[in-house]
Amino acid sequence: MNVTKRIALPALAFTLLVSTTHGTAAPDFLAANTGFEQFARMVHSAGTCGRLGYQVDRDGLTGFAETLISDAVMDGIAAADADTILDGALQRERDNQSRLVEAAADTHGLSTTPAEAAATLSARAHKFADYWTTRCADLAKDGTGARFFRPVSSTATTNARNSFIADVEKKLRN
């Protein structure tokens, strides 16, 4: 076998292998779902993080959704499936947030004395605010989230948190 054949045969085999496997890999639904779940967390955090003193780039989030869908389609996921995955992620996050609010507002088992009930509701309001403070800070530190969530200042964030707690306490008492 001459040198040309020894080089040409492996090169031909490699070309055939690449041409037959390129584009035939199964779509990565898990990776798409992970991106959409992250997007859903950011979307459903935008309002509260804004109230807690974070600057939220809502236009950037919209563009990010478009990029996620485009990337999913380029990875072989049908556009309709990508939309379904996104809708599912948004619904799961919406359901999680509803359960969180319901748990904070649950009056079952509260003490019968007004002072104790008020103390319990105040503790829940602080816990709720702690959850959101941590969530927003984590989004602002995350590589992707940091593009869309920025704290204005620590003083503004602290003042906004205190106002948020007062609002939550008021809602819990009503």
Phi and psi in degrees as GROMACS dihedral restraints (atoms count N, CA, C in turn):
[ dihedral_restraints ]
;  ai    aj    ak    al  type     phi  dphi    fc
    3     4     5     6     1   -82.9    20    10
    4     5     6     7     1   170.2    20    10
    6     7     8     9     1   -60.9    20    10
    7     8     9    10     1   -39.9    20    10
    9    10    11    12     1   -61.5    20    10
   10    11    12    13     1   -42.5    20    10
   12    13    14    15     1   -68.8    20    10
   13    14    15    16     1   -38.3    20    10
   15    16    17    18     1   -63.9    20    10
   16    17    18    19     1   -32.8    20    10
   18    19    20    21     1   -83.5    20    10
   19    20    21    22     1   -41.5    20    10
   21    22    23    24     1   -67.5    20    10
   22    23    24    25     1   -41.1    20    10
   24    25    26    27     1   -63.8    20    10
   25    26    27    28     1   -49.8    20    10
   27    28    29    30     1   -63.4    20    10
   28    29    30    31     1   -35.8    20    10
   30    31    32    33     1   -65.3    20    10
   31    32    33    34     1   -41.0    20    10
   33    34    35    36     1   -65.1    20    10
   34    35    36    37     1   -42.8    20    10
   36    37    38    39     1   -62.1    20    10
   37    38    39    40     1   -43.0    20    10
   39    40    41    42     1   -62.7    20    10
   40    41    42    43     1   -44.6    20    10
   42    43    44    45     1   -61.0    20    10
   43    44    45    46     1   -43.5    20    10
   45    46    47    48     1   -63.9    20    10
   46    47    48    49     1   -42.7    20    10
   48    49    50    51     1   -61.2    20    10
   49    50    51    52     1   -47.0    20    10
   51    52    53    54     1   -65.6    20    10
   52    53    54    55     1   -43.9    20    10
   54    55    56    57     1   -69.6    20    10
   55    56    57    58     1   -28.4    20    10
   57    58    59    60     1   -87.7    20    10
   58    59    60    61     1   -21.2    20    10
   60    61    62    63     1   -99.5    20    10
   61    62    63    64     1   -21.7    20    10
   63    64    65    66     1   -65.1    20    10
   64    65    66    67     1   125.6    20    10
   66    67    68    69     1    83.2    20    10
   67    68    69    70     1    -1.6    20    10
   69    70    71    72     1  -102.1    20    10
   70    71    72    73     1    -2.6    20    10
   72    73    74    75     1   -65.3    20    10
   73    74    75    76     1   145.8    20    10
   75    76    77    78     1   -64.7    20    10
   76    77    78    79     1   142.0    20    10
   78    79    80    81     1   -58.8    20    10
   79    80    81    82     1   144.3    20    10
   81    82    83    84     1   -91.7    20    10
   82    83    84    85     1    82.6    20    10
   84    85    86    87     1   -64.9    20    10
   85    86    87    88     1   -33.7    20    10
   87    88    89    90     1   -64.5    20    10
   88    89    90    91     1   -44.8    20    10
   90    91    92    93     1   -64.0    20    10
   91    92    93    94     1   -42.3    20    10
   93    94    95    96     1   -62.1    20    10
   94    95    96    97     1   -44.2    20    10
   96    97    98    99     1   -62.0    20    10
   97    98    99   100     1   -39.8    20    10
   99   100   101   102     1   -61.1    20    10
  100   101   102   103     1   -44.6    20    10
  102   103   104   105     1   -64.4    20    10
  103   104   105   106     1   -41.0    20    10
  105   106   107   108     1   -68.9    20    10
  106   107   108   109     1   -36.0    20    10
  108   109   110   111     1   -63.7    20    10
  109   110   111   112     1   -42.6    20    10
  111   112   113   114     1   -62.6    20    10
  112   113   114   115     1   -43.9    20    10
  114   115   116   117     1   -60.7    20    10
  115   116   117   118     1   -44.7    20    10
  117   118   119   120     1   -60.7    20    10
  118   119   120   121     1   -41.3    20    10
  120   121   122   123     1   -59.7    20    10
  121   122   123   124     1   -42.4    20    10
  123   124   125   126     1   -68.4    20    10
  124   125   126   127     1   -44.3    20    10
  126   127   128   129     1   -60.9    20    10
  127   128   129   130     1   -45.4    20    10
  129   130   131   132     1   -80.2    20    10
  130   131   132   133     1    -2.0    20    10
  132   133   134   135     1  -102.7    20    10
  133   134   135   136     1   -16.8    20    10
  135   136   137   138     1   -55.5    20    10
  136   137   138   139     1   -47.6    20    10
  138   139   140   141     1   -64.0    20    10
  139   140   141   142     1   -48.5    20    10
  141   142   143   144     1   -69.7    20    10
  142   143   144   145     1   -41.3    20    10
  144   145   146   147     1   -63.3    20    10
  145   146   147   148     1   -36.4    20    10
  147   148   149   150     1   -60.1    20    10
  148   149   150   151     1   -42.3    20    10
  150   151   152   153     1   -65.9    20    10
  151   152   153   154     1   -27.6    20    10
  153   154   155   156     1   -90.3    20    10
  154   155   156   157     1    15.7    20    10
  156   157   158   159     1    93.2    20    10
  157   158   159   160     1    18.8    20    10
  159   160   161   162     1  -102.5    20    10
  160   161   162   163     1   141.1    20    10
  162   163   164   165     1   -85.8    20    10
  163   164   165   166     1   122.4    20    10
  165   166   167   168     1  -114.2    20    10
  166   167   168   169     1   126.3    20    10
  168   169   170   171     1   -89.2    20    10
  169   170   171   172     1    86.8    20    10
  171   172   173   174     1   -67.7    20    10
  172   173   174   175     1   -36.6    20    10
  174   175   176   177     1   -64.2    20    10
  175   176   177   178     1   -39.3    20    10
  177   178   179   180     1   -63.2    20    10
  178   179   180   181     1   -38.3    20    10
  180   181   182   183     1   -63.3    20    10
  181   182   183   184     1   -40.5    20    10
  183   184   185   186     1   -61.2    20    10
  184   185   186   187     1   -45.4    20    10
  186   187   188   189     1   -62.9    20    10
  187   188   189   190     1   -35.8    20    10
  189   190   191   192     1   -64.9    20    10
  190   191   192   193     1   -40.1    20    10
  192   193   194   195     1   -61.6    20    10
  193   194   195   196     1   -43.9    20    10
  195   196   197   198     1   -62.1    20    10
  196   197   198   199     1   -39.1    20    10
  198   199   200   201     1   -66.1    20    10
  199   200   201   202     1   -42.7    20    10
  201   202   203   204     1   -60.3    20    10
  202   203   204   205     1   -44.9    20    10
  204   205   206   207     1   -65.0    20    10
  205   206   207   208     1   -45.2    20    10
  207   208   209   210     1   -60.0    20    10
  208   209   210   211     1   -43.9    20    10
  210   211   212   213     1   -63.5    20    10
  211   212   213   214     1   -41.1    20    10
  213   214   215   216     1   -62.3    20    10
  214   215   216   217     1   -43.1    20    10
  216   217   218   219     1   -64.4    20    10
  217   218   219   220     1   -42.2    20    10
  219   220   221   222     1   -64.1    20    10
  220   221   222   223     1   -27.4    20    10
  222   223   224   225     1   -84.7    20    10
  223   224   225   226     1     5.9    20    10
  225   226   227   228     1   100.5    20    10
  226   227   228   229     1     5.0    20    10
  228   229   230   231     1   -89.6    20    10
  229   230   231   232     1   131.3    20    10
  231   232   233   234     1   -61.7    20    10
  232   233   234   235     1   145.6    20    10
  234   235   236   237     1   -56.5    20    10
  235   236   237   238     1   -41.0    20    10
  237   238   239   240     1   -63.7    20    10
  238   239   240   241     1   -38.6    20    10
  240   241   242   243     1   -67.3    20    10
  241   242   243   244     1   -39.9    20    10
  243   244   245   246     1   -62.0    20    10
  244   245   246   247     1   -43.0    20    10
  246   247   248   249     1   -62.0    20    10
  247   248   249   250     1   -40.5    20    10
  249   250   251   252     1   -64.9    20    10
  250   251   252   253     1   -42.2    20    10
  252   253   254   255     1   -62.0    20    10
  253   254   255   256     1   -43.9    20    10
  255   256   257   258     1   -62.9    20    10
  256   257   258   259     1   -46.9    20    10
  258   259   260   261     1   -59.5    20    10
  259   260   261   262     1   -41.1    20    10
  261   262   263   264     1   -63.3    20    10
  262   263   264   265     1   -43.0    20    10
  264   265   266   267     1   -63.7    20    10
  265   266   267   268     1   -42.4    20    10
  267   268   269   270     1   -64.2    20    10
  268   269   270   271     1   -40.9    20    10
  270   271   272   273     1   -66.6    20    10
  271   272   273   274     1   -43.1    20    10
  273   274   275   276     1   -60.4    20    10
  274   275   276   277     1   -42.4    20    10
  276   277   278   279     1   -67.0    20    10
  277   278   279   280     1   -40.5    20    10
  279   280   281   282     1   -60.6    20    10
  280   281   282   283     1   -43.7    20    10
  282   283   284   285     1   -63.4    20    10
  283   284   285   286     1   -42.7    20    10
  285   286   287   288     1   -60.6    20    10
  286   287   288   289     1   -43.3    20    10
  288   289   290   291     1   -66.7    20    10
  289   290   291   292     1   -37.6    20    10
  291   292   293   294     1   -63.3    20    10
  292   293   294   295     1   -42.5    20    10
  294   295   296   297     1   -63.9    20    10
  295   296   297   298     1   -38.7    20    10
  297   298   299   300     1   -62.0    20    10
  298   299   300   301     1   -46.0    20    10
  300   301   302   303     1   -65.8    20    10
  301   302   303   304     1   -43.2    20    10
  303   304   305   306     1   -60.8    20    10
  304   305   306   307     1   -41.0    20    10
  306   307   308   309     1   -64.8    20    10
  307   308   309   310     1   -40.3    20    10
  309   310   311   312     1   -67.3    20    10
  310   311   312   313     1   -34.8    20    10
  312   313   314   315     1   -90.2    20    10
  313   314   315   316     1    -5.0    20    10
  315   316   317   318     1   -63.7    20    10
  316   317   318   319     1   122.5    20    10
  318   319   320   321     1   -99.7    20    10
  319   320   321   322     1    -0.7    20    10
  321   322   323   324     1   -63.2    20    10
  322   323   324   325     1   129.7    20    10
  324   325   326   327     1    84.1    20    10
  325   326   327   328     1     5.9    20    10
  327   328   329   330     1   -71.0    20    10
  328   329   330   331     1   149.4    20    10
  330   331   332   333     1   -59.2    20    10
  331   332   333   334     1   153.2    20    10
  333   334   335   336     1   -79.7    20    10
  334   335   336   337     1   -16.8    20    10
  336   337   338   339     1   -85.2    20    10
  337   338   339   340     1   136.5    20    10
  339   340   341   342     1   -57.9    20    10
  340   341   342   343     1   -38.7    20    10
  342   343   344   345     1   -64.8    20    10
  343   344   345   346     1   -43.2    20    10
  345   346   347   348     1   -69.0    20    10
  346   347   348   349     1   -40.3    20    10
  348   349   350   351     1   -62.3    20    10
  349   350   351   352     1   -42.0    20    10
  351   352   353   354     1   -63.9    20    10
  352   353   354   355     1   -40.0    20    10
  354   355   356   357     1   -65.5    20    10
  355   356   357   358     1   -40.3    20    10
  357   358   359   360     1   -64.9    20    10
  358   359   360   361     1   -44.5    20    10
  360   361   362   363     1   -65.7    20    10
  361   362   363   364     1   -36.5    20    10
  363   364   365   366     1   -65.2    20    10
  364   365   366   367     1   -41.3    20    10
  366   367   368   369     1   -63.2    20    10
  367   368   369   370     1   -39.8    20    10
  369   370   371   372     1   -64.7    20    10
  370   371   372   373     1   -40.0    20    10
  372   373   374   375     1   -62.4    20    10
  373   374   375   376     1   -41.5    20    10
  375   376   377   378     1   -66.3    20    10
  376   377   378   379     1   -40.4    20    10
  378   379   380   381     1   -65.0    20    10
  379   380   381   382     1   -41.5    20    10
  381   382   383   384     1   -61.1    20    10
  382   383   384   385     1   -45.3    20    10
  384   385   386   387     1   -65.1    20    10
  385   386   387   388     1   -38.5    20    10
  387   388   389   390     1   -61.2    20    10
  388   389   390   391     1   -43.3    20    10
  390   391   392   393     1   -56.7    20    10
  391   392   393   394     1   -50.6    20    10
  393   394   395   396     1   -69.4    20    10
  394   395   396   397     1   -37.4    20    10
  396   397   398   399     1   -60.3    20    10
  397   398   399   400     1   -45.3    20    10
  399   400   401   402     1   -66.4    20    10
  400   401   402   403     1   -43.8    20    10
  402   403   404   405     1   -61.0    20    10
  403   404   405   406     1   -46.2    20    10
  405   406   407   408     1   -66.4    20    10
  406   407   408   409     1   -41.2    20    10
  408   409   410   411     1   -63.3    20    10
  409   410   411   412     1   -40.6    20    10
  411   412   413   414     1   -64.3    20    10
  412   413   414   415     1   -41.0    20    10
  414   415   416   417     1   -62.5    20    10
  415   416   417   418     1   -40.7    20    10
  417   418   419   420     1   -69.0    20    10
  418   419   420   421     1   -23.0    20    10
  420   421   422   423     1   -91.5    20    10
  421   422   423   424     1   -24.0    20    10
  423   424   425   426     1   -64.5    20    10
  424   425   426   427     1   142.8    20    10
  426   427   428   429     1   -54.3    20    10
  427   428   429   430     1   -44.9    20    10
  429   430   431   432     1   -79.4    20    10
  430   431   432   433     1   -47.6    20    10
  432   433   434   435     1   -61.7    20    10
  433   434   435   436     1   -32.1    20    10
  435   436   437   438     1   -63.3    20    10
  436   437   438   439     1   -21.0    20    10
  438   439   440   441     1   -71.0    20    10
  439   440   441   442     1   -22.7    20    10
  441   442   443   444     1  -117.3    20    10
  442   443   444   445     1   -17.5    20    10
  444   445   446   447     1  -124.7    20    10
  445   446   447   448     1   121.7    20    10
  447   448   449   450     1  -135.7    20    10
  448   449   450   451     1   127.7    20    10
  450   451   452   453     1   -68.0    20    10
  451   452   453   454     1   139.8    20    10
  453   454   455   456     1   -72.9    20    10
  454   455   456   457     1   -53.3    20    10
  456   457   458   459     1  -165.5    20    10
  457   458   459   460     1   159.8    20    10
  459   460   461   462     1   -66.5    20    10
  460   461   462   463     1   -35.7    20    10
  462   463   464   465     1   -65.7    20    10
  463   464   465   466     1   -45.6    20    10
  465   466   467   468     1   -63.0    20    10
  466   467   468   469     1   -40.2    20    10
  468   469   470   471     1   -64.9    20    10
  469   470   471   472     1   -43.5    20    10
  471   472   473   474     1   -63.3    20    10
  472   473   474   475     1   -45.6    20    10
  474   475   476   477     1   -63.8    20    10
  475   476   477   478     1   -41.8    20    10
  477   478   479   480     1   -65.6    20    10
  478   479   480   481     1   -37.6    20    10
  480   481   482   483     1   -64.2    20    10
  481   482   483   484     1   -44.8    20    10
  483   484   485   486     1   -61.6    20    10
  484   485   486   487     1   -41.0    20    10
  486   487   488   489     1   -65.0    20    10
  487   488   489   490     1   -40.6    20    10
  489   490   491   492     1   -61.1    20    10
  490   491   492   493     1   -45.7    20    10
  492   493   494   495     1   -60.0    20    10
  493   494   495   496     1   -45.6    20    10
  495   496   497   498     1   -60.1    20    10
  496   497   498   499     1   -42.0    20    10
  498   499   500   501     1   -64.8    20    10
  499   500   501   502     1   -42.4    20    10
  501   502   503   504     1   -66.4    20    10
  502   503   504   505     1   -44.0    20    10
  504   505   506   507     1   -58.5    20    10
  505   506   507   508     1   -43.2    20    10
  507   508   509   510     1   -61.8    20    10
  508   509   510   511     1   -45.0    20    10
  510   511   512   513     1   -66.0    20    10
  511   512   513   514     1   -38.2    20    10
  513   514   515   516     1   -67.3    20    10
  514   515   516   517     1   -32.1    20    10
  516   517   518   519     1   -77.9    20    10
  517   518   519   520     1   -20.9    20    10
